[in-house]
């Protein structure tokens, strides 16, 4: 029986977990080869039975060329870079790695909260430049943290905040009040959370409903002393509105790990502000998270090509066709 061909497009798959590549090689012919252009992506979906995909876009225009492709293993927790409907129509299974990086992102969100409230990057830059300028900061203890989105990451943030003696408000219309209270948090409506939180941290997936969820009107509801943290998806925040809010002092500051355009445009006006921390989509980038992600991908690919159903299917309706 001919072995399946798998192309690893993701730049990080197998880089920190050789075991994952060995799993793939045990049952398939594996090519580790990135794909940056439209033409390279078309080549990949035409010539391979499976691909391991990073953040590269797989839209309908590319997938219509998938004459051989049977499975896409998304190397990450989000699948908004894949046209799931197009994949399903062609009978292509899409897997992903839910919760693999949840603790890494939750810890990073806490780190950003502490860094922006104490302005640690600014203190560092000043000190290494020869300065000795102290900046008055704020304690997290006793503050109200609003968590928008209470999935695996949001819940972990709430659990980790318990050690800081902070009050936690949660907005998530898809999670019951009883479930929220289990984590020592208080359910709140969105406007209520925005008005009453000292820190707001975003943990939602990107959908039509959440795109620009934080817009000009909602930023105006926030306290002038409040901080906004985003480790979810850049487009959840209207960056133009955020720039105005930060520039005019409508809120105290923001810490962003994700942006509407990635890599961020060097001319993005947010980069000119001094009440913001920006990092390059790094929250999920830990050795532990990458190893979990690699193994989850590799094991699901092995299950699929062994004739079994993968554990983490993003488009389960593909099995109902």
C-alpha positions as a Markdown table, in Angstrom:
| # | Residue | x | y | z |
|---|---|---|---|---|
| 1 | Unk | 0.0 | 0.0 | 0.0 |
| 2 | Unk | 1.3 | 3.4 | -1.0 |
| 3 | Unk | 2.3 | 5.6 | 1.9 |
| 4 | Unk | 0.5 | 9.0 | 2.2 |
| 5 | Unk | 2.4 | 12.2 | 1.4 |
| 6 | Unk | 2.4 | 14.9 | 4.1 |
| 7 | Unk | 3.8 | 18.4 | 3.6 |
| 8 | Unk | 4.7 | 20.3 | 6.7 |
| 9 | Unk | 4.1 | 24.0 | 5.9 |
| 10 | Unk | 4.1 | 25.2 | 9.5 |
| 11 | Unk | 7.4 | 26.8 | 10.3 |
| 12 | Unk | 7.4 | 25.7 | 13.9 |
| 13 | Unk | 6.1 | 22.1 | 13.7 |
| 14 | Unk | 8.8 | 19.7 | 14.7 |
| 15 | Unk | 11.3 | 22.4 | 15.4 |
| 16 | Unk | 11.2 | 21.7 | 19.2 |
| 17 | Unk | 9.7 | 18.2 | 19.2 |
| 18 | Unk | 11.5 | 15.8 | 16.9 |
| 19 | Unk | 9.2 | 13.1 | 18.2 |
| 20 | Unk | 6.3 | 14.6 | 16.3 |
| 21 | Unk | 8.2 | 14.4 | 13.0 |
| 22 | Unk | 9.2 | 10.8 | 13.8 |
| 23 | Unk | 5.5 | 9.9 | 14.3 |
| 24 | Unk | 4.7 | 11.3 | 10.8 |
| 25 | Unk | 7.6 | 9.5 | 9.2 |
| 26 | Unk | 6.5 | 6.2 | 10.7 |
| 27 | Unk | 3.5 | 6.0 | 8.4 |
| 28 | Unk | 4.0 | 8.7 | 5.7 |
| 29 | Unk | 6.4 | 10.4 | 3.3 |
| 30 | Unk | 7.1 | 13.8 | 4.8 |
| 31 | Unk | 8.3 | 17.0 | 3.2 |
| 32 | Unk | 9.1 | 19.9 | 5.4 |
| 33 | Unk | 8.7 | 22.8 | 3.1 |
| 34 | Unk | 7.1 | 26.2 | 3.7 |
| 35 | Unk | 4.7 | 27.9 | 1.4 |
| 36 | Unk | 4.5 | 31.6 | 1.2 |
| 37 | Unk | 3.0 | 32.4 | -2.1 |
| 38 | Unk | -0.4 | 31.6 | -3.6 |
| 39 | Unk | 1.3 | 29.4 | -6.2 |
| 40 | Unk | 3.2 | 27.4 | -3.5 |
| 41 | Unk | 0.0 | 26.9 | -1.5 |
| 42 | Unk | -1.8 | 25.6 | -4.7 |
| 43 | Unk | 1.1 | 23.2 | -5.3 |
| 44 | Unk | 0.8 | 21.9 | -1.7 |
| 45 | Unk | -2.9 | 21.2 | -1.9 |
| 46 | Unk | -2.6 | 19.6 | -5.3 |
| 47 | Unk | 0.3 | 17.2 | -4.6 |
| 48 | Unk | -0.2 | 16.0 | -1.0 |
| 49 | Unk | -2.6 | 13.8 | 0.9 |
| 50 | Unk | -2.2 | 15.9 | 4.1 |
| 51 | Unk | -0.6 | 19.2 | 5.2 |
| 52 | Unk | 0.4 | 20.6 | 8.5 |
| 53 | Unk | -0.6 | 24.3 | 8.3 |
| 54 | Unk | 0.6 | 27.2 | 10.4 |
| 55 | Unk | -0.9 | 30.7 | 10.0 |
| 56 | Unk | -0.9 | 30.6 | 6.2 |
| 57 | Unk | -4.3 | 31.3 | 4.5 |
| 58 | Unk | -6.2 | 28.5 | 3.0 |
| 59 | Unk | -9.1 | 30.1 | 1.2 |
| 60 | Unk | -11.7 | 28.8 | -1.3 |
| 61 | Unk | -9.6 | 29.9 | -4.2 |
| 62 | Unk | -6.7 | 27.7 | -3.1 |
| 63 | Unk | -8.8 | 24.8 | -1.9 |
| 64 | Unk | -10.6 | 24.4 | -5.2 |
| 65 | Unk | -7.3 | 23.0 | -6.5 |
| 66 | Unk | -7.2 | 20.3 | -3.7 |
| 67 | Unk | -7.5 | 17.3 | -6.0 |
| 68 | Unk | -5.6 | 14.9 | -3.7 |
| 69 | Unk | -5.7 | 16.6 | -0.2 |
| 70 | Unk | -7.7 | 14.6 | 2.4 |
| 71 | Unk | -6.7 | 16.3 | 5.7 |
| 72 | Unk | -5.4 | 19.7 | 7.0 |
| 73 | Unk | -3.8 | 19.6 | 10.4 |
| 74 | Unk | -3.9 | 23.2 | 11.7 |
| 75 | Unk | -0.8 | 23.7 | 13.9 |
| 76 | Unk | -2.6 | 25.9 | 16.4 |
| 77 | Unk | -5.9 | 26.4 | 18.2 |
| 78 | Unk | -7.5 | 28.9 | 15.7 |
| 79 | Unk | -8.9 | 27.9 | 12.3 |
| 80 | Unk | -10.0 | 31.4 | 11.1 |
| 81 | Unk | -7.2 | 31.2 | 8.4 |
| 82 | Unk | -9.0 | 28.2 | 6.8 |
| 83 | Unk | -12.2 | 28.3 | 4.8 |
| 84 | Unk | -13.9 | 25.5 | 6.7 |
| 85 | Unk | -17.0 | 25.5 | 4.4 |
| 86 | Unk | -14.8 | 25.0 | 1.3 |
| 87 | Unk | -12.8 | 22.2 | 3.0 |
| 88 | Unk | -16.0 | 20.4 | 4.1 |
| 89 | Unk | -17.5 | 20.7 | 0.6 |
| 90 | Unk | -14.5 | 18.9 | -0.8 |
| 91 | Unk | -14.6 | 16.3 | 1.9 |
| 92 | Unk | -11.3 | 17.5 | 3.5 |
| 93 | Unk | -11.0 | 16.9 | 7.3 |
| 94 | Unk | -9.6 | 19.8 | 9.3 |
| 95 | Unk | -8.0 | 19.1 | 12.6 |
| 96 | Unk | -6.7 | 21.6 | 15.2 |
| 97 | Unk | -5.2 | 21.6 | 18.7 |
| 98 | Unk | -7.7 | 23.0 | 21.2 |
| 99 | Unk | -6.3 | 24.0 | 24.6 |
| 100 | Unk | -2.7 | 23.1 | 23.6 |
| 101 | Unk | -1.5 | 26.6 | 24.4 |
| 102 | Unk | -4.1 | 27.7 | 26.9 |
| 103 | Unk | -1.8 | 27.9 | 29.9 |
| 104 | Unk | 0.9 | 29.7 | 27.9 |
| 105 | Unk | -1.5 | 32.3 | 26.7 |
| 106 | Unk | -3.2 | 32.7 | 30.1 |
| 107 | Unk | 0.2 | 33.2 | 31.7 |
| 108 | Unk | 1.2 | 35.7 | 29.1 |
| 109 | Unk | -2.0 | 37.7 | 29.6 |
| 110 | Unk | -1.2 | 38.0 | 33.3 |
| 111 | Unk | 2.4 | 39.0 | 32.4 |
| 112 | Unk | 1.0 | 41.8 | 30.1 |
| 113 | Unk | -1.3 | 43.0 | 32.8 |
| 114 | Unk | 1.6 | 43.3 | 35.3 |
| 115 | Unk | 3.9 | 44.8 | 32.8 |
| 116 | Unk | 1.5 | 47.5 | 31.6 |
| 117 | Unk | 0.4 | 48.4 | 35.2 |
| 118 | Unk | 4.0 | 48.8 | 36.3 |
| 119 | Unk | 5.4 | 50.0 | 32.9 |
| 120 | Unk | 8.3 | 47.5 | 33.2 |
| 121 | Unk | 9.4 | 47.7 | 29.5 |
| 122 | Unk | 9.7 | 51.5 | 29.8 |
| 123 | Unk | 11.7 | 51.1 | 33.1 |
| 124 | Unk | 14.0 | 48.6 | 31.5 |
| 125 | Unk | 14.6 | 50.7 | 28.4 |
| 126 | Unk | 15.3 | 53.8 | 30.6 |
| 127 | Unk | 17.6 | 52.0 | 32.9 |
| 128 | Unk | 19.8 | 50.3 | 30.2 |
| 129 | Unk | 20.1 | 53.7 | 28.6 |
| 130 | Unk | 21.7 | 55.1 | 31.7 |
| 131 | Unk | 18.6 | 56.5 | 33.4 |
| 132 | Unk | 17.3 | 56.0 | 36.9 |
| 133 | Unk | 13.7 | 57.1 | 36.4 |
| 134 | Unk | 11.2 | 55.6 | 38.7 |
| 135 | Unk | 7.6 | 55.3 | 37.5 |
| 136 | Unk | 4.6 | 55.2 | 39.8 |
| 137 | Unk | 2.6 | 52.0 | 39.1 |
| 138 | Unk | -0.4 | 50.2 | 40.4 |
| 139 | Unk | -1.0 | 47.0 | 42.3 |
| 140 | Unk | -3.2 | 44.2 | 40.8 |
| 141 | Unk | -4.4 | 43.3 | 44.2 |
| 142 | Unk | -8.0 | 44.6 | 44.8 |
| 143 | Unk | -8.5 | 45.6 | 41.2 |
| 144 | Unk | -11.4 | 44.4 | 39.0 |
| 145 | Unk | -10.4 | 42.4 | 36.0 |
| 146 | Unk | -12.9 | 41.9 | 33.2 |
| 147 | Unk | -12.5 | 38.8 | 31.2 |
| 148 | Unk | -14.3 | 38.8 | 27.8 |
| 149 | Unk | -14.6 | 35.2 | 26.6 |
| 150 | Unk | -14.6 | 32.3 | 29.0 |
| 151 | Unk | -13.3 | 29.3 | 27.1 |
| 152 | Unk | -10.2 | 27.4 | 28.1 |
| 153 | Unk | -7.9 | 30.4 | 28.2 |
| 154 | Unk | -10.4 | 32.8 | 29.9 |
| 155 | Unk | -11.0 | 30.2 | 32.6 |
| 156 | Unk | -7.3 | 29.7 | 33.2 |
| 157 | Unk | -6.8 | 33.5 | 33.5 |
| 158 | Unk | -9.5 | 33.6 | 36.2 |
| 159 | Unk | -7.9 | 30.8 | 38.1 |
| 160 | Unk | -4.5 | 32.4 | 38.0 |
| 161 | Unk | -5.9 | 35.8 | 39.0 |
| 162 | Unk | -7.2 | 34.2 | 42.2 |
| 163 | Unk | -3.7 | 34.4 | 43.7 |
| 164 | Unk | -3.7 | 38.2 | 43.2 |
| 165 | Unk | -6.8 | 38.8 | 45.2 |
| 166 | Unk | -8.4 | 40.5 | 42.3 |
| 167 | Unk | -12.1 | 40.7 | 41.6 |
| 168 | Unk | -13.1 | 39.0 | 38.3 |
| 169 | Unk | -16.0 | 39.9 | 36.1 |
| 170 | Unk | -16.8 | 37.7 | 33.1 |
| 171 | Unk | -18.8 | 38.3 | 29.9 |
| 172 | Unk | -19.5 | 35.3 | 27.7 |
| 173 | Unk | -23.1 | 34.8 | 26.4 |
| 174 | Unk | -22.3 | 31.2 | 25.7 |
| 175 | Unk | -21.2 | 30.2 | 29.2 |
| 176 | Unk | -23.8 | 29.7 | 32.0 |
| 177 | Unk | -23.6 | 31.8 | 35.2 |
| 178 | Unk | -23.1 | 28.7 | 37.3 |
| 179 | Unk | -20.0 | 27.7 | 35.3 |
| 180 | Unk | -18.6 | 31.2 | 35.7 |
| 181 | Unk | -19.1 | 31.3 | 39.4 |
| 182 | Unk | -17.2 | 28.0 | 39.8 |
| 183 | Unk | -14.1 | 30.0 | 39.0 |
| 184 | Unk | -14.8 | 32.6 | 41.7 |
| 185 | Unk | -15.9 | 35.1 | 39.0 |
| 186 | Unk | -19.0 | 37.2 | 38.6 |
| 187 | Unk | -21.1 | 37.1 | 35.4 |
| 188 | Unk | -21.7 | 40.5 | 33.9 |
| 189 | Unk | -23.2 | 42.1 | 30.8 |
| 190 | Unk | -20.7 | 43.5 | 28.4 |
| 191 | Unk | -21.4 | 47.2 | 29.1 |
| 192 | Unk | -21.4 | 46.5 | 32.8 |
| 193 | Unk | -18.0 | 44.8 | 32.5 |
| 194 | Unk | -16.5 | 47.7 | 30.4 |
| 195 | Unk | -17.7 | 50.3 | 32.9 |
| 196 | Unk | -16.5 | 48.6 | 36.1 |
| 197 | Unk | -13.2 | 46.9 | 35.2 |
| 198 | Unk | -9.8 | 48.3 | 35.9 |
| 199 | Unk | -8.2 | 45.8 | 33.4 |
| 200 | Unk | -10.0 | 44.2 | 30.5 |
| 201 | Unk | -8.5 | 41.1 | 28.9 |
| 202 | Unk | -9.8 | 39.6 | 25.7 |
| 203 | Unk | -10.1 | 35.8 | 25.1 |
| 204 | Unk | -12.6 | 35.3 | 22.2 |
| 205 | Unk | -12.2 | 33.7 | 18.8 |
| 206 | Unk | -12.6 | 35.9 | 15.8 |
| 207 | Unk | -16.0 | 35.7 | 14.2 |
| 208 | Unk | -18.4 | 38.2 | 12.5 |
| 209 | Unk | -19.8 | 38.7 | 16.0 |
| 210 | Unk | -16.5 | 39.5 | 17.7 |
| 211 | Unk | -14.8 | 41.5 | 14.9 |
| 212 | Unk | -14.2 | 45.0 | 16.2 |
| 213 | Unk | -16.1 | 44.0 | 19.4 |
| 214 | Unk | -14.0 | 46.7 | 21.1 |
| 215 | Unk | -14.8 | 49.7 | 19.1 |
| 216 | Unk | -15.0 | 53.5 | 19.6 |
| 217 | Unk | -18.3 | 53.3 | 21.5 |
| 218 | Unk | -17.2 | 50.6 | 23.9 |
| 219 | Unk | -13.8 | 52.2 | 24.5 |
| 220 | Unk | -15.7 | 55.2 | 25.7 |
| 221 | Unk | -17.4 | 53.1 | 28.3 |
| 222 | Unk | -14.2 | 52.1 | 30.0 |
| 223 | Unk | -12.6 | 53.9 | 32.9 |
| 224 | Unk | -9.9 | 56.5 | 32.1 |
| 225 | Unk | -7.7 | 54.5 | 34.4 |
| 226 | Unk | -8.4 | 51.2 | 32.7 |
| 227 | Unk | -6.0 | 49.0 | 30.7 |
| 228 | Unk | -6.9 | 46.8 | 27.7 |
| 229 | Unk | -5.1 | 43.5 | 27.1 |
| 230 | Unk | -5.5 | 41.5 | 23.8 |
| 231 | Unk | -3.9 | 38.1 | 23.3 |
| 232 | Unk | -6.8 | 36.7 | 21.2 |
| 233 | Unk | -7.1 | 38.0 | 17.6 |
| 234 | Unk | -6.1 | 41.5 | 16.4 |
| 235 | Unk | -9.4 | 42.2 | 14.6 |
| 236 | Unk | -11.3 | 41.9 | 17.8 |
| 237 | Unk | -10.1 | 45.5 | 18.5 |
| 238 | Unk | -10.7 | 48.4 | 16.2 |
| 239 | Unk | -7.1 | 49.6 | 16.1 |
| 240 | Unk | -8.0 | 53.1 | 14.8 |
| 241 | Unk | -10.4 | 53.6 | 17.6 |
| 242 | Unk | -7.9 | 52.3 | 20.1 |
| 243 | Unk | -5.3 | 54.7 | 18.9 |
| 244 | Unk | -7.6 | 57.6 | 19.5 |
| 245 | Unk | -8.6 | 56.3 | 22.9 |
| 246 | Unk | -4.9 | 56.0 | 24.0 |
| 247 | Unk | -3.8 | 59.2 | 22.4 |
| 248 | Unk | -6.7 | 61.2 | 24.0 |
| 249 | Unk | -6.4 | 59.5 | 27.4 |
| 250 | Unk | -9.8 | 57.8 | 27.2 |
| 251 | Unk | -8.1 | 54.8 | 28.7 |
| 252 | Unk | -4.8 | 54.5 | 30.6 |
| 253 | Unk | -3.0 | 52.0 | 28.4 |
| 254 | Unk | -3.0 | 48.8 | 26.4 |
| 255 | Unk | -0.9 | 45.7 | 25.9 |
| 256 | Unk | -1.3 | 43.9 | 22.6 |
| 257 | Unk | 0.1 | 40.7 | 21.3 |
| 258 | Unk | -2.1 | 40.5 | 18.2 |
| 259 | Unk | -2.9 | 42.9 | 15.4 |
| 260 | Unk | -5.2 | 43.4 | 12.5 |
| 261 | Unk | -2.2 | 43.1 | 10.2 |
| 262 | Unk | 0.6 | 40.7 | 11.1 |
| 263 | Unk | 3.4 | 41.3 | 11.1 |
| 264 | Unk | 2.4 | 44.8 | 12.2 |
| 265 | Unk | 3.0 | 47.6 | 9.8 |
| 266 | Unk | 6.0 | 49.7 | 11.1 |
| 267 | Unk | 3.9 | 52.8 | 10.2 |
| 268 | Unk | 1.0 | 51.7 | 12.5 |
| 269 | Unk | 0.4 | 54.8 | 14.6 |
| 270 | Unk | -0.1 | 52.6 | 17.7 |
| 271 | Unk | 3.7 | 52.2 | 17.7 |
| 272 | Unk | 4.2 | 55.9 | 18.3 |
| 273 | Unk | 2.4 | 55.9 | 21.7 |
| 274 | Unk | 4.1 | 55.5 | 25.1 |
| 275 | Unk | 1.2 | 54.0 | 27.0 |
| 276 | Unk | 1.2 | 50.8 | 25.1 |
| 277 | Unk | 3.1 | 47.5 | 25.1 |
| 278 | Unk | 3.3 | 45.5 | 21.8 |
| 279 | Unk | 4.7 | 42.0 | 21.2 |
| 280 | Unk | 4.8 | 39.9 | 18.0 |
| 281 | Unk | 2.0 | 37.3 | 18.6 |
| 282 | Unk | 4.1 | 35.6 | 21.1 |
| 283 | Unk | 1.7 | 34.5 | 23.8 |
| 284 | Unk | 1.4 | 30.9 | 22.6 |
| 285 | Unk | 5.1 | 30.5 | 21.8 |
| 286 | Unk | 6.5 | 28.3 | 24.6 |
| 287 | Unk | 8.4 | 25.1 | 24.4 |
| 288 | Unk | 5.7 | 23.3 | 26.3 |
| 289 | Unk | 2.8 | 24.5 | 24.2 |
| 290 | Unk | 4.6 | 23.8 | 20.9 |
| 291 | Unk | 5.3 | 20.2 | 22.0 |
| 292 | Unk | 1.7 | 19.6 | 23.0 |
| 293 | Unk | 0.6 | 21.1 | 19.6 |
| 294 | Unk | 3.0 | 19.0 | 17.6 |
| 295 | Unk | 2.0 | 15.8 | 19.3 |
| 296 | Unk | -1.7 | 16.5 | 19.0 |
| 297 | Unk | -1.3 | 17.2 | 15.2 |
| 298 | Unk | 0.9 | 14.1 | 14.6 |
| 299 | Unk | -1.3 | 11.7 | 16.5 |
| 300 | Unk | -4.5 | 12.9 | 14.8 |
| 301 | Unk | -2.8 | 12.5 | 11.4 |
| 302 | Unk | -1.8 | 9.0 | 12.3 |
| 303 | Unk | -5.3 | 8.2 | 13.4 |
| 304 | Unk | -6.7 | 9.6 | 10.2 |
| 305 | Unk | -4.4 | 7.6 | 7.9 |
| 306 | Unk | -5.0 | 4.5 | 10.0 |
| 307 | Unk | -8.7 | 4.8 | 9.1 |
| 308 | Unk | -9.7 | 6.2 | 12.5 |
| 309 | Unk | -11.5 | 9.4 | 13.2 |
| 310 | Unk | -9.2 | 12.1 | 14.6 |
| 311 | Unk | -9.9 | 13.4 | 18.1 |
| 312 | Unk | -9.8 | 17.1 | 17.3 |
| 313 | Unk | -11.9 | 17.8 | 14.2 |
| 314 | Unk | -12.8 | 21.4 | 13.5 |
| 315 | Unk | -15.4 | 20.6 | 10.8 |
| 316 | Unk | -17.2 | 17.5 | 12.2 |
| 317 | Unk | -19.9 | 17.9 | 9.6 |
| 318 | Unk | -17.5 | 16.5 | 7.0 |
| 319 | Unk | -18.3 | 13.1 | 8.5 |
| 320 | Unk | -22.0 | 13.5 | 7.9 |
| 321 | Unk | -21.8 | 13.9 | 4.1 |
